[in-house]
Amino acid sequence: MKSDWKKTDKALYLPGSDPRQVIVPPFQFFSIKGRGNPNGSHFMDCVGALYSVAYAVRMSYKSSNPPEGYFEYTVFPLEGVWDVSEEARYRAPHVLDKDQLVYTMMIRQPDFVTPEFARYAIEAVRKKRPGDILDSAEFGTYEEGLCVQMMHTGSYDSEAASFSRMHDYCAANSLVRKSMAHREIYISNPGSVAEAKLRTVLRFQAAPC
């Protein structure tokens, strides 16, 4: 039976519309770092490269070098860890300048993907995909631990209202946000879903205060 994150990790990927605490365990990801406006070409190149590698792993059972322990699964959704540059935070801490955004785009990988196989998958895609974007692709494990998260419905530009609710939740539950960085998990495809119906998991790390 195919493993599906919508069923096995529902609490992490399909939370409710109210803020809640969650413990996020270690997961492994392919990731690419970038900076600048997410409407720019570099951002789209990062996303395209990540999906190419993710689907190369997904279809690797058909290759001459399938990974040991492979099982059928649904490719995980795109995620992004977002922050702003130190320069922007110092110059205008309350103004969002998208050109000063700093991001790490990521796609989670199943446990059977080893660092060795990750390198193999990246190189296999590199042979078919021109350009140097894969030079900055990384494979590693990330652990978030205690977080506050919720499902945001609507445009990305309206996320501030949801973050305000998450901050209120922290204040009411003796929690403090650990940093200004946050994670977004893109459950909806913006190319096929109306902006008002986009679903995005918003999450930031928290600590007791």
C-alpha positions, 0 to 999 in steps of 0.5 A: 500500500502506498504511503501517503503523508496526508494520512500518516502525518496528518497532524503536521500537514493538515492542521486545523484553522486555529493555532496549536502546539506541535512537536516536529521530529527530525525529517530529511530534505532536499533543499536549496537556499536563495534570496530575493523576491519569490516572483523572480526567476531564481525562486522558480528555478529552485522549485523546479530543481527540487521537484525534479530531484524529488520525482527522480527519487520517487521513480527510482525503483525503475532505475538501474540503481534503486535504493535499498528499502524503497517503498511506494509513496506520495511525494511530499509537498513543497516547503519554505523556511522564510526570513529577511536579511539582517540589513532589511531587519535593521533598516525597516523592521516593520516593512516587508521588502520582498527583494530582501527575503531569504529563503530555503526551499525544501521537499521532505524525503522518505527514510530510505533515502541515504546521503549516498543515494541523495547524491546519486539522484542529484547527479542523475537530474543534473545530466538532464537539467542544464544550468547550475542551480543543482550545484547549491542543492543540499540533503540533510536532516532538520529538527524543529521541535516545539512549534506553533502552527495552523492552516492559513486559507487565502493569499500569501499576502494575507498571512499576517492575520494568521501570524497575529493569531499565532502570536496571541496563542503563544501569549495565552499559553506561556510560549515565545516565538524563537526567531522571526524565521517561519516555515510555510508548507504549500498544500495547494497548487497556486496554479490550479487553485483560486487564491482565496482557497489556497491552503498553506501551513504556517509554522514557527518554532516556539519555547516556554517563556 
